[in-house]
Amino acid sequence: MTVTLRAVDGIDQAGQSDPMALPLPGRRFFDPFAATLIELRRDLLWSRQNAGRSAEILRAVTWQPEGSSRTICMPSCAQRCGCWTGTT
């Protein structure tokens, strides 16, 4: 990302900084499931051609063996529905 600061005062005098290149940090996800979903989202936003691969990975990470009781739900909804335990 390139940032240029510009200021204008009350009598229309303007000043501008030199352009500065700054990295745009991404959010870190510590839950492996959440990190996987975000990575899949990035893949899909990068190119629609990644849809097949993303769907295959999503099926793999959400697969539950017979008798498994893990609920696939995002941690952000825990206050609303109480379904997230954070354990597998």
N, CA, C and O atoms as a Tinker XYZ file with bonds, in Angstrom:
   352  protein
     1  N      0.853000   -1.145000    0.000000    73     2
     2  CA     0.000000    0.000000    0.000000    64     1     3
     3  C      0.909000    1.219000    0.000000    63     2     4     5
     4  O      1.933000    1.226000    0.683000    81     3
     5  N      0.555000    2.232000   -0.743000    73     3     6
     6  CA     1.302000    3.483000   -0.776000    64     5     7
     7  C      0.442000    4.583000   -0.171000    63     6     8     9
     8  O     -0.721000    4.745000   -0.539000    81     7
     9  N      1.025000    5.343000    0.766000    73     7    10
    10  CA     0.298000    6.399000    1.463000    64     9    11
    11  C      0.966000    7.731000    1.174000    63    10    12    13
    12  O      2.190000    7.848000    1.247000    81    11
    13  N      0.155000    8.745000    0.842000    73    11    14
    14  CA     0.617000   10.114000    0.683000    64    13    15
    15  C     -0.278000   10.984000    1.555000    63    14    16    17
    16  O     -1.498000   10.988000    1.391000    81    15
    17  N      0.327000   11.718000    2.481000    73    15    18
    18  CA    -0.447000   12.597000    3.361000    64    17    19
    19  C     -0.520000   13.982000    2.725000    63    18    20    21
    20  O      0.466000   14.496000    2.196000    81    19
    21  N     -1.719000   14.574000    2.790000    73    19    22
    22  CA    -1.928000   15.900000    2.216000    64    21    23
    23  C     -2.768000   16.701000    3.196000    63    22    24    25
    24  O     -3.750000   16.198000    3.743000    81    23
    25  N     -2.372000   17.957000    3.415000    73    23    26
    26  CA    -3.103000   18.839000    4.330000    64    25    27
    27  C     -3.337000   20.181000    3.653000    63    26    28    29
    28  O     -2.495000   20.671000    2.901000    81    27
    29  N     -4.498000   20.767000    3.933000    73    27    30
    30  CA    -4.854000   22.083000    3.411000    64    29    31
    31  C     -5.292000   22.931000    4.597000    63    30    32    33
    32  O     -6.105000   22.490000    5.409000    81    31
    33  N     -4.752000   24.155000    4.703000    73    31    34
    34  CA    -5.127000   25.016000    5.831000    64    33    35
    35  C     -6.291000   25.927000    5.451000    63    34    36    37
    36  O     -6.875000   25.794000    4.376000    81    35
    37  N     -6.616000   26.851000    6.349000    73    35    38
    38  CA    -7.773000   27.728000    6.177000    64    37    39
    39  C     -7.667000   28.689000    5.008000    63    38    40    41
    40  O     -8.692000   29.159000    4.513000    81    39
    41  N     -6.452000   28.999000    4.549000    73    39    42
    42  CA    -6.309000   29.903000    3.398000    64    41    43
    43  C     -5.838000   29.157000    2.150000    63    42    44    45
    44  O     -5.177000   29.717000    1.275000    81    43
    45  N     -6.197000   27.892000    2.102000    73    43    46
    46  CA    -5.961000   27.015000    0.948000    64    45    47
    47  C     -4.492000   26.785000    0.607000    63    46    48    49
    48  O     -4.158000   26.529000   -0.549000    81    47
    49  N     -3.617000   26.874000    1.602000    73    47    50
    50  CA    -2.239000   26.469000    1.389000    64    49    51
    51  C     -2.179000   24.967000    1.597000    63    50    52    53
    52  O     -2.717000   24.450000    2.576000    81    51
    53  N     -1.530000   24.268000    0.685000    73    51    54
    54  CA    -1.499000   22.806000    0.741000    64    53    55
    55  C     -0.069000   22.320000    0.914000    63    54    56    57
    56  O      0.880000   22.911000    0.397000    81    55
    57  N      0.055000   21.245000    1.642000    73    55    58
    58  CA     1.332000   20.570000    1.792000    64    57    59
    59  C      1.124000   19.076000    1.601000    63    58    60    61
    60  O      0.051000   18.550000    1.896000    81    59
    61  N      2.146000   18.398000    1.109000    73    59    62
    62  CA     2.007000   16.976000    0.811000    64    61    63
    63  C      3.309000   16.268000    1.137000    63    62    64    65
    64  O      4.395000   16.780000    0.867000    81    63
    65  N      3.187000   15.083000    1.722000    73    63    66
    66  CA     4.369000   14.280000    2.036000    64    65    67
    67  C      4.791000   13.472000    0.817000    63    66    68    69
    68  O      4.039000   13.327000   -0.147000    81    67
    69  N      5.997000   12.954000    0.883000    73    67    70
    70  CA     6.437000   12.019000   -0.140000    64    69    71
    71  C      5.664000   10.711000    0.023000    63    70    72    73
    72  O      5.296000   10.364000    1.145000    81    71
    73  N      5.407000    9.980000   -1.052000    73    71    74
    74  CA     4.724000    8.678000   -0.925000    64    73    75
    75  C      5.553000    7.713000   -0.074000    63    74    76    77
    76  O      6.777000    7.647000   -0.195000    81    75
    77  N      4.862000    6.973000    0.782000    73    75    78
    78  CA     5.505000    5.977000    1.636000    64    77    79
    79  C      4.861000    4.622000    1.384000    63    78    80    81
    80  O      3.636000    4.499000    1.375000    81    79
    81  N      5.689000    3.614000    1.179000    73    79    82
    82  CA     5.185000    2.248000    1.008000    64    81    83
    83  C      5.061000    1.608000    2.380000    63    82    84    85
    84  O      6.035000    1.547000    3.130000    81    83
    85  N      3.865000    1.129000    2.714000    73    83    86
    86  CA     3.602000    0.484000    3.994000    64    85    87
    87  C      2.965000   -0.874000    3.768000    63    86    88    89
    88  O      2.111000   -1.022000    2.894000    81    87
    89  N      3.373000   -1.874000    4.551000    73    87    90
    90  CA     2.689000   -3.172000    4.438000    64    89    91
    91  C      1.315000   -3.084000    5.095000    63    90    92    93
    92  O      1.147000   -2.431000    6.125000    81    91
    93  N      0.363000   -3.732000    4.502000    73    91    94
    94  CA    -0.983000   -3.789000    5.065000    64    93    95
    95  C     -1.104000   -5.116000    5.802000    63    94    96    97
    96  O     -1.216000   -6.163000    5.164000    81    95
    97  N     -1.082000   -5.096000    7.142000    73    95    98
    98  CA    -1.072000   -6.354000    7.891000    64    97    99
    99  C     -2.416000   -7.073000    7.812000    63    98   100   101
   100  O     -3.471000   -6.446000    7.708000    81    99
   101  N     -2.353000   -8.378000    7.864000    73    99   102
   102  CA    -3.559000   -9.188000    7.907000    64   101   103
   103  C     -3.829000   -9.636000    9.330000    63   102   104   105
   104  O     -2.926000   -9.635000   10.167000    81   103
   105  N     -5.030000  -10.009000    9.599000    73   103   106
   106  CA    -5.389000  -10.484000   10.927000    64   105   107
   107  C     -4.865000  -11.898000   11.117000    63   106   108   109
   108  O     -4.884000  -12.696000   10.180000    81   107
   109  N     -4.390000  -12.221000   12.334000    73   107   110
   110  CA    -3.891000  -13.560000   12.627000    64   109   111
   111  C     -4.997000  -14.381000   13.284000    63   110   112   113
   112  O     -5.690000  -13.903000   14.182000    81   111
   113  N     -5.152000  -15.606000   12.831000    73   111   114
   114  CA    -6.152000  -16.510000   13.375000    64   113   115
   115  C     -5.441000  -17.690000   14.013000    63   114   116   117
   116  O     -4.661000  -18.381000   13.358000    81   115
   117  N     -5.710000  -17.920000   15.289000    73   115   118
   118  CA    -5.027000  -18.979000   16.024000    64   117   119
   119  C     -5.801000  -20.296000   16.020000    63   118   120   121
   120  O     -5.216000  -21.357000   16.237000    81   119
   121  N     -7.097000  -20.239000   15.777000    73   119   122
   122  CA    -7.894000  -21.453000   15.652000    64   121   123
   123  C     -7.645000  -22.016000   14.258000    63   122   124   125
   124  O     -7.869000  -21.314000   13.272000    81   123
   125  N     -7.188000  -23.267000   14.146000    73   123   126
   126  CA    -6.876000  -23.831000   12.827000    64   125   127
   127  C     -8.070000  -23.833000   11.872000    63   126   128   129
   128  O     -7.903000  -23.621000   10.671000    81   127
   129  N     -9.263000  -24.069000   12.394000    73   127   130
   130  CA   -10.455000  -24.091000   11.545000    64   129   131
   131  C    -10.730000  -22.696000   10.975000    63   130   132   133
   132  O    -11.019000  -22.555000    9.787000    81   131
   133  N    -10.640000  -21.675000   11.819000    73   131   134
   134  CA   -10.859000  -20.300000   11.366000    64   133   135
   135  C     -9.792000  -19.893000   10.352000    63   134   136   137
   136  O    -10.102000  -19.254000    9.346000    81   135
   137  N     -8.545000  -20.258000   10.612000    73   135   138
   138  CA    -7.457000  -19.929000    9.683000    64   137   139
   139  C     -7.684000  -20.588000    8.327000    63   138   140   141
   140  O     -7.410000  -19.987000    7.288000    81   139
   141  N     -8.183000  -21.824000    8.336000    73   139   142
   142  CA    -8.470000  -22.526000    7.092000    64   141   143
   143  C     -9.568000  -21.823000    6.312000    63   142   144   145
   144  O     -9.449000  -21.640000    5.100000    81   143
   145  N    -10.640000  -21.427000    6.995000    73   143   146
   146  CA   -11.733000  -20.731000    6.312000    64   145   147
   147  C    -11.267000  -19.413000    5.702000    63   146   148   149
   148  O    -11.665000  -19.072000    4.588000    81   147
   149  N    -10.438000  -18.678000    6.410000    73   147   150
   150  CA    -9.939000  -17.407000    5.884000    64   149   151
   151  C     -9.049000  -17.649000    4.670000    63   150   152   153
   152  O     -9.121000  -16.907000    3.690000    81   151
   153  N     -8.216000  -18.675000    4.728000    73   151   154
   154  CA    -7.361000  -18.997000    3.587000    64   153   155
   155  C     -8.199000  -19.398000    2.370000    63   154   156   157
   156  O     -7.872000  -19.024000    1.244000    81   155
   157  N     -9.276000  -20.154000    2.591000    73   155   158
   158  CA   -10.174000  -20.521000    1.489000    64   157   159
   159  C    -10.826000  -19.278000    0.887000    63   158   160   161
   160  O    -10.965000  -19.166000   -0.331000    81   159
   161  N    -11.219000  -18.354000    1.747000    73   159   162
   162  CA   -11.825000  -17.106000    1.276000    64   161   163
   163  C    -10.834000  -16.324000    0.414000    63   162   164   165
   164  O    -11.198000  -15.810000   -0.644000    81   163
   165  N     -9.591000  -16.238000    0.865000    73   163   166
   166  CA    -8.565000  -15.545000    0.079000    64   165   167
   167  C     -8.371000  -16.216000   -1.279000    63   166   168   169
   168  O     -8.246000  -15.540000   -2.300000    81   167
   169  N     -8.347000  -17.545000   -1.283000    73   167   170
   170  CA    -8.195000  -18.272000   -2.547000    64   169   171
   171  C     -9.328000  -17.958000   -3.513000    63   170   172   173
   172  O     -9.098000  -17.759000   -4.706000    81   171
   173  N    -10.563000  -17.914000   -2.990000    73   171   174
   174  CA   -11.713000  -17.631000   -3.849000    64   173   175
   175  C    -11.698000  -16.194000   -4.348000    63   174   176   177
   176  O    -12.064000  -15.930000   -5.493000    81   175
   177  N    -11.278000  -15.262000   -3.494000    73   175   178
   178  CA   -11.212000  -13.869000   -3.918000    64   177   179
   179  C    -10.113000  -13.650000   -4.947000    63   178   180   181
   180  O    -10.227000  -12.770000   -5.801000    81   179
   181  N     -9.060000  -14.436000   -4.873000    73   179   182
   182  CA    -7.957000  -14.311000   -5.818000    64   181   183
   183  C     -8.400000  -14.732000   -7.222000    63   182   184   185
   184  O     -8.110000  -14.051000   -8.206000    81   183
   185  N     -9.113000  -15.873000   -7.298000    73   183   186
   186  CA    -9.555000  -16.356000   -8.601000    64   185   187
   187  C    -10.708000  -17.344000   -8.428000    63   186   188   189
   188  O    -10.675000  -18.199000   -7.542000    81   187
   189  N    -11.714000  -17.221000   -9.270000    73   187   190
   190  CA   -12.832000  -18.165000   -9.235000    64   189   191
   191  C    -12.404000  -19.565000   -9.655000    63   190   192   193
   192  O    -13.089000  -20.543000   -9.359000    81   191
   193  N    -11.281000  -19.659000  -10.339000    73   191   194
   194  CA   -10.786000  -20.961000  -10.761000    64   193   195
   195  C    -10.371000  -21.814000   -9.564000    63   194   196   197
   196  O    -10.201000  -23.025000   -9.705000    81   195
   197  N    -10.205000  -21.209000   -8.394000    73   195   198
   198  CA    -9.851000  -21.944000   -7.180000    64   197   199
   199  C    -11.069000  -22.554000   -6.486000    63   198   200   201
   200  O    -10.922000  -23.200000   -5.449000    81   199
   201  N    -12.263000  -22.363000   -7.038000    73   199   202
   202  CA   -13.493000  -22.810000   -6.385000    64   201   203
   203  C    -13.514000  -24.322000   -6.157000    63   202   204   205
   204  O    -13.902000  -24.771000   -5.078000    81   203
   205  N    -13.110000  -25.106000   -7.138000    73   203   206
   206  CA   -13.132000  -26.563000   -6.986000    64   205   207
   207  C    -12.206000  -27.035000   -5.882000    63   206   208   209
   208  O    -12.583000  -27.875000   -5.065000    81   207
   209  N    -10.997000  -26.498000   -5.854000    73   207   210
   210  CA   -10.029000  -26.861000   -4.827000    64   209   211
   211  C    -10.530000  -26.411000   -3.448000    63   210   212   213
   212  O    -10.407000  -27.152000   -2.473000    81   211
   213  N    -11.093000  -25.199000   -3.366000    73   211   214
   214  CA   -11.598000  -24.687000   -2.097000    64   213   215
   215  C    -12.752000  -25.536000   -1.581000    63   214   216   217
   216  O    -12.836000  -25.809000   -0.384000    81   215
   217  N    -13.639000  -25.954000   -2.477000    73   215   218
   218  CA   -14.768000  -26.794000   -2.069000    64   217   219
   219  C    -14.276000  -28.141000   -1.541000    63   218   220   221
   220  O    -14.814000  -28.663000   -0.564000    81   219
   221  N    -13.269000  -28.692000   -2.179000    73   219   222
   222  CA   -12.707000  -29.975000   -1.743000    64   221   223
   223  C    -12.082000  -29.849000   -0.348000    63   222   224   225
   224  O    -12.273000  -30.718000    0.503000    81   223
   225  N    -11.347000  -28.781000   -0.125000    73   223   226
   226  CA   -10.734000  -28.572000    1.193000    64   225   227
   227  C    -11.802000  -28.334000    2.241000    63   226   228   229
   228  O    -11.697000  -28.854000    3.352000    81   227
   229  N    -12.836000  -27.556000    1.914000    73   227   230
   230  CA   -13.920000  -27.296000    2.865000    64   229   231
   231  C    -14.632000  -28.595000    3.245000    63   230   232   233
   232  O    -14.958000  -28.801000    4.414000    81   231
   233  N    -14.875000  -29.469000    2.272000    73   231   234
   234  CA   -15.492000  -30.770000    2.588000    64   233   235
   235  C    -14.595000  -31.582000    3.511000    63   234   236   237
   236  O    -15.080000  -32.261000    4.415000    81   235
   237  N    -13.288000  -31.510000    3.283000    73   235   238
   238  CA   -12.351000  -32.282000    4.108000    64   237   239
   239  C    -12.307000  -31.779000    5.546000    63   238   240   241
   240  O    -12.291000  -32.583000    6.478000    81   239
   241  N    -12.289000  -30.470000    5.738000    73   239   242
   242  CA   -12.170000  -29.953000    7.110000    64   241   243
   243  C    -13.486000  -29.983000    7.874000    63   242   244   245
   244  O    -13.481000  -29.887000    9.101000    81   243
   245  N    -14.614000  -30.113000    7.179000    73   243   246
   246  CA   -15.897000  -30.182000    7.878000    64   245   247
   247  C    -16.444000  -31.598000    7.979000    63   246   248   249
   248  O    -17.517000  -31.809000    8.543000    81   247
   249  N    -15.717000  -32.569000    7.439000    73   247   250
   250  CA   -16.164000  -33.956000    7.495000    64   249   251
   251  C    -16.204000  -34.423000    8.935000    63   250   252   253
   252  O    -15.274000  -34.178000    9.704000    81   251
   253  N    -17.291000  -35.101000    9.300000    73   251   254
   254  CA   -17.442000  -35.632000   10.651000    64   253   255
   255  C    -17.687000  -37.129000   10.550000    63   254   256   257
   256  O    -18.612000  -37.561000    9.863000    81   255
   257  N    -16.870000  -37.924000   11.228000    73   255   258
   258  CA   -17.133000  -39.357000   11.226000    64   257   259
   259  C    -18.444000  -39.666000   11.949000    63   258   260   261
   260  O    -18.925000  -38.870000   12.756000    81   259
   261  N    -19.002000  -40.812000   11.653000    73   259   262
   262  CA   -20.256000  -41.242000   12.277000    64   261   263
   263  C    -20.115000  -41.200000   13.795000    63   262   264   265
   264  O    -19.153000  -41.735000   14.346000    81   263
   265  N    -21.059000  -40.574000   14.463000    73   263   266
   266  CA   -21.050000  -40.499000   15.919000    64   265   267
   267  C    -20.306000  -39.296000   16.469000    63   266   268   269
   268  O    -20.284000  -39.097000   17.684000    81   267
   269  N    -19.698000  -38.492000   15.616000    73   267   270
   270  CA   -18.990000  -37.300000   16.074000    64   269   271
   271  C    -20.003000  -36.248000   16.497000    63   270   272   273
   272  O    -21.076000  -36.140000   15.905000    81   271
   273  N    -19.663000  -35.476000   17.520000    73   271   274
   274  CA   -20.633000  -34.501000   18.021000    64   273   275
   275  C    -20.187000  -33.062000   17.840000    63   274   276   277
   276  O    -20.837000  -32.160000   18.368000    81   275
   277  N    -19.103000  -32.810000   17.117000    73   275   278
   278  CA   -18.644000  -31.437000   16.952000    64   277   279
   279  C    -19.611000  -30.659000   16.068000    63   278   280   281
   280  O    -19.996000  -31.122000   14.995000    81   279
   281  N    -19.990000  -29.498000   16.522000    73   279   282
   282  CA   -20.845000  -28.606000   15.753000    64   281   283
   283  C    -19.960000  -27.642000   14.985000    63   282   284   285
   284  O    -19.085000  -27.001000   15.566000    81   283
   285  N    -20.182000  -27.535000   13.690000    73   283   286
   286  CA   -19.418000  -26.588000   12.885000    64   285   287
   287  C    -20.121000  -25.243000   12.983000    63   286   288   289
   288  O    -21.193000  -25.037000   12.414000    81   287
   289  N    -19.505000  -24.350000   13.706000    73   287   290
   290  CA   -20.067000  -23.032000   13.932000    64   289   291
   291  C    -18.907000  -22.088000   14.205000    63   290   292   293
   292  O    -17.869000  -22.523000   14.703000    81   291
   293  N    -19.054000  -20.853000   13.902000    73   291   294
   294  CA   -17.969000  -19.908000   14.093000    64   293   295
   295  C    -17.943000  -19.412000   15.541000    63   294   296   297
   296  O    -19.000000  -19.255000   16.152000    81   295
   297  N    -16.747000  -19.163000   16.102000    73   295   298
   298  CA   -16.627000  -18.690000   17.475000    64   297   299
   299  C    -17.361000  -17.391000   17.721000    63   298   300   301
   300  O    -17.811000  -17.143000   18.840000    81   299
   301  N    -17.496000  -16.548000   16.698000    73   299   302
   302  CA   -18.139000  -15.250000   16.879000    64   301   303
   303  C    -19.621000  -15.360000   17.238000    63   302   304   305
   304  O    -20.204000  -14.394000   17.731000    81   303
   305  N    -20.235000  -16.507000   17.001000    73   303   306
   306  CA   -21.655000  -16.634000   17.320000    64   305   307
   307  C    -21.878000  -17.304000   18.671000    63   306   308   309
   308  O    -23.021000  -17.574000   19.041000    81   307
   309  N    -20.816000  -17.575000   19.407000    73   307   310
   310  CA   -20.942000  -18.297000   20.678000    64   309   311
   311  C    -21.862000  -17.581000   21.656000    63   310   312   313
   312  O    -22.607000  -18.231000   22.389000    81   311
   313  N    -21.823000  -16.255000   21.678000    73   311   314
   314  CA   -22.700000  -15.525000   22.597000    64   313   315
   315  C    -24.166000  -15.660000   22.200000    63   314   316   317
   316  O    -25.049000  -15.649000   23.057000    81   315
   317  N    -24.421000  -15.787000   20.909000    73   315   318
   318  CA   -25.805000  -15.870000   20.448000    64   317   319
   319  C    -26.398000  -17.260000   20.602000    63   318   320   321
   320  O    -27.521000  -17.409000   21.083000    81   319
   321  N    -25.639000  -18.291000   20.191000    73   319   322
   322  CA   -26.254000  -19.617000   20.174000    64   321   323
   323  C    -25.602000  -20.615000   21.137000    63   322   324   325
   324  O    -26.175000  -21.671000   21.404000    81   323
   325  N    -24.418000  -20.299000   21.660000    73   323   326
   326  CA   -23.778000  -21.175000   22.628000    64   325   327
   327  C    -23.294000  -22.500000   22.051000    63   326   328   329
   328  O    -23.086000  -23.457000   22.797000    81   327
   329  N    -23.110000  -22.572000   20.725000    73   327   330
   330  CA   -22.765000  -23.854000   20.109000    64   329   331
   331  C    -21.278000  -24.099000   20.026000    63   330   332   333
   332  O    -20.879000  -25.244000   19.820000    81   331
   333  N    -20.436000  -23.098000   20.172000    73   331   334
   334  CA   -18.996000  -23.260000   20.003000    64   333   335
   335  C    -18.346000  -23.625000   21.332000    63   334   336   337
   336  O    -18.488000  -22.906000   22.321000    81   335
   337  N    -17.639000  -24.738000   21.346000    73   335   338
   338  CA   -16.920000  -25.135000   22.552000    64   337   339
   339  C    -15.426000  -24.957000   22.382000    63   338   340   341
   340  O    -14.690000  -24.939000   23.369000    81   339
   341  N    -14.965000  -24.825000   21.154000    73   339   342
   342  CA   -13.551000  -24.664000   20.888000    64   341   343
   343  C    -12.777000  -25.972000   20.965000    63   342   344   345
   344  O    -11.549000  -25.963000   20.874000    81   343
   345  N    -13.466000  -27.092000   21.130000    73   343   346
   346  CA   -12.818000  -28.388000   21.184000    64   345   347
   347  C    -13.328000  -29.254000   20.066000    63   346   348   349
   348  O    -14.397000  -29.005000   19.509000    81   347
   349  N    -12.562000  -30.272000   19.739000    73   347   350
   350  CA   -13.003000  -31.187000   18.687000    64   349   351
   351  C    -13.470000  -32.476000   19.304000    63   350   352
   352  O    -13.885000  -33.388000   18.588000    81   351
